[in-house]
């Protein structure tokens, strides 16, 4: 080697060292960042200011969830959150990681979780001269026949240097001797190959063994070298060398073949005879890894598998084999073993970033997880497709090579599905395909997007009147499909349209349970129903609410006795009397007992019964009409004054009742009444001498009394027209004809100018009075009779004040 060549070699070494120490940054068009660092740097060594290169805020690195993930089994890099520097965490041996690969690149990703961003980073490991050249063995024998001609070439063991470029073997040197020269050639792949060249003939008798030192030197700085001793054994004449059947053996083998499987059998022939014909085979050039995988039978030339092949570790083996005879002559052949990939690796899924819960109103396209998918197989065996199982509202997108992002593809609804178990399956294209699945659990957070819903569109309840105060009368419920506070429902009453009393003093509601309570004892006779609205409101922010109409019907109880309207109890101290002509036929309508009941329904169904009578069997009472009629004709022995007690009973349980006392005077005219009453009070004695005087006195009194009756009737008629027929705070009558009265000894008799029928209920739409056309009674005097040529027909209106309902028709 000349001085100029040595100078160029030193310049190259200096440039290589400068490139190893200098760390450069290259940003590709694709957005990837590449750094260059030398191998064998110490742990904690600075690589780059990655926060500055990626424009990340150093103060927010830890809060943003920034972390670095490497693609291999070992994590070689880490991030300092205080400075934003990328530093080394493990020893990096380029030869161990990449072997003879020209470019050794370590891939990692910088993930920013809060922004769901990913930055691919490539770190290329540059070679340093950390490995000296070495020979497979420190000493080996080379047998050469003494008849070998000068210029003959002999192969020697080659040195190995796992370094690359200038750091690999650059030259061979041979120790000084008189017989051999060293010829170094460079192959097309840049590897130096050394051979011994016989410069001077050998003489076994002169020297049987020659010891040479072969030195291999690399081009690193500092220069490293390795040596081996060559023992040249001079043999007797052997003029034919072995010859291989082919210069190159190329064979393919599946990576999953069992140990002991044959790979190839090399064959070399030697035309010599005897011992010189025997050929032995040996590996001339083989790497350490290949020597652990294959075994060569020195006698047969068969190469078998002795290790476990793995395509992912080494896909190609190049071995140089030598066949030599006992005379030291040899031939060389090259064996290329191609390892065929088998789909023996399932894809691997790594979660780089994950969100465990999202709100249900998250927009479509929200990123949930970032997954890295790798398959170390090659070709179709390494092509991976990811998918999700089931019809879920999610889809996978591929933002980068070997990366998938799981995003939402439609609106979420927590009320339909509160949580998802998302199974992501990665499947390769091998035959048969292999797959790996991972499960991602996602919880959906609630938003207040549902109003409370009542289980009915409206509610109807019933409560019996006279209820205890504070008792629960009804219950309603609303449900809210939301969760937590958004589903907590409270109830309140909205004032209804009711004029009787304020709703707040009648009904209250439990805000938690929806139970309605009575704040007062209800009276059916005051109001029949309560209408209001209940509002259900949830606890969301802002709260949502819904209303429902509630109607509480008050049910009647039999708490009112029948009320006698006629005959009314007199207020002037007299006793009401009814007139019945003595000539009345059976069935003659004497009068009618009129009663009402403030209750309703069957509680207001009234029945009439004659409880007591002066003459049993003389009068009868209609069971449902209350009409008092004659049951037979009057006879002389019947008393002038008949007292009847009528029982009015309702149909409630238990029934309530009232009694009315009716006095019936049997006479055809008023004078007859007076005469009969006088005879009853002071019967005449024909034997007495005072008879004439008594007659005169009675006549005088009768005239005075008749005059008094006329005046009294006029006043009573006027007073009666201005008074109400029914003495009740809730019922008023108008248009009722004035009855005629005559008072005798403090007794007031009600004389019918015509009989009438009446039925009253508290329901204003059903009450009516009927005045028939017959059964007219006599007038004031027996000499004067009213002849009714045209029946009197009257139709007037009976006004009953009952709450808001008025007006019944009387006919």
Buried (B, 14 or more C-beta within 10 A) or exposed (E): EEEEEEEEBEEBBEEBBEBBEEBEEEEEEEEBBBBBBBBBBEEEBBBBBBBEBBEBEBEBBEEBBBBBBBBEEEEBBBBBBEBBBBBBBEEBBBBEBBBEEEEBEBBBBBBBBEEBBBBBBBBBBBBBBBBBBBBBEEEBEBBBBBBBEEEBEBBBBBBBBBBBBBBBBBBBBBBEBEBBBBEBEEEEEEBBBBBBBBEEEBEBEEEEEBEBEBBBBBBBBEBBBBBBBBEBEBBEEBEBBBBBEEEEBEBEBEBBBEEEEEBBBBBBBBEBEEEBBBBBBEBBBBBEEBBEBBBBBEEEBBBBBEEEBBBBEBBEBBBBBBBBBBBBBBBBBBBBBEBBBBBBBBBBBBBBBBBEEBEBBBEEEBBBBBBBBBBBBBEEBBBBBBBBEEEBBBBBEEEBEBBBBBBBEEEBBBBEEEEBEBBBBBBBBBEEBBBBBBEBEBEBBBBBBBBBEBEEEEBEBEBEBEBEEEEEBBBBBBEBBBBEEBBBBBBEBEEBEBEEEEBEEBBBBEEEEBBBBBEEEBBBBEBBBBEBBBBBBBBBEEBBBBBBBBBBBBBBBBBBBBBBBBBBEEEEEBBBBBBBBBEBEEEBBBBBBBBBBBBBEEBBBBBBBBBEBBBEEBBBBBEEBBBBBBBBEBEEEBBBBBBBBBBBBBBBEEBBBBBBBBBBBBBBBBBBBBBBBBEEEEEEEEEEEEEEEBEEEBEEEBEEBBEEBEEBBEEBBEEBEEEEBBEBEEBBBEBBBBBBBBBBEEBBBBBBBBBBBBBBBBEBEEBBBEBEEEBBBBBBEBEEEEEEEEEEEEEBEBBBBBBEEEEBBBE
